[in-house]
Structure formats: C-alpha cells, structure tokens
Amino acid sequence: MKKSELDTLREFTVTELRQKARDAKAELFNLRFALRTGHLTDFSKIRAMRRTYAQIQTVISDKQMAEEQHGAA
C-alpha cells in the first residue's frame, strides 16, 4: 500500500475502517482458498493482502488510542 493510500485510510472513521478490514479478511480467505485448490498462481497477492489487513488494523488501533486519550483529557 502506497503512502497516499495509507493517508486516505487515516481519513476514514473507525466504523468504515472495520468494514474495510472485514473486506480485506474475506479477500485473504478467498486467496488462501484459491491457493489450496491450486487456482492461485501469484503467491505475492497473499502477502500483499496480509500487509493491507495489518495496516488497516494498525490505523484502527491508532484511532482508538487517540479517542481514548482525547476522551480522558
């Protein structure tokens, strides 16, 4: 994921990010399924999707921590 794409992720709300995380997780499942059935030829897609999912989760975590700190102050 490019830096510009990561910056656009940071503009979404936590709810929207959770939906994107669910979509990424579903896509990861489909890629793993395709790998097991022999239909996947480009294995780098799995790694890229895992990284995308992790980046989304990181942004969610950052936003939640920021909300907790802002709410506690």
N, C-alpha and C positions, 0 to 999 in steps of 0.2 A: 504494500500500500504506500502510495506516494505521500509526501508531507502535506501536499494540498488536500488530499483525500482525508488524511488524518485530522487536519484543521477543520474540515467540514463536519467530521464526526463530532468534534467538540462543540459544535453549534446546536446539535440535536438535544432534545430533552432526554431524561433517563428512560422514560417510557418508550420513546422512539428507539433509543439505543437497545433496550431489551428486545424489542421486536426485530431489530437488525441482527442481534445476537442469536435469536431463535432461528431466523432465516439462515444465518451462517452455519449454525449447528446442523440444521436439516440438510443443507448442501454438503457439509462434511460427511454426514451419514450416507448420502447418496453416492458421494465419491468413494467412500470405503466399500460400499456395496458393489459398485462397479468394479473396484479393484479385485474383490473376492470372486466375482463372476467372470473376470477376465475381459471386461469391456473397456477398462481404462488403460490407455496407452501412455498418457502423460502423467507420470507419478508426481511431478512437481506441483500439480494442482492441489494435492492433499496438503502438502507443506504450506503452500500459499494460503489455503483456506484456514488451516490451523493458526497461522500467524494473524490473519484477519480477525478471526474469532477472539484471539488473545488480546489484540489491540482494542477491540470493541469492549471487552470485559475490563480492560485497564481504564478506558475512558469512563465507563460506568462507575468503577471504583473511585476514581479521582473526583467525579462529580458528587458522589455520595459523601465522601470525606469532606469536600468543600461545603456541602449543605449542612453537615453536622457541625462543622466549625463555625459557620456563619450563624446557624440557629442557636448555638450555645453562647455566642458572644452578646 
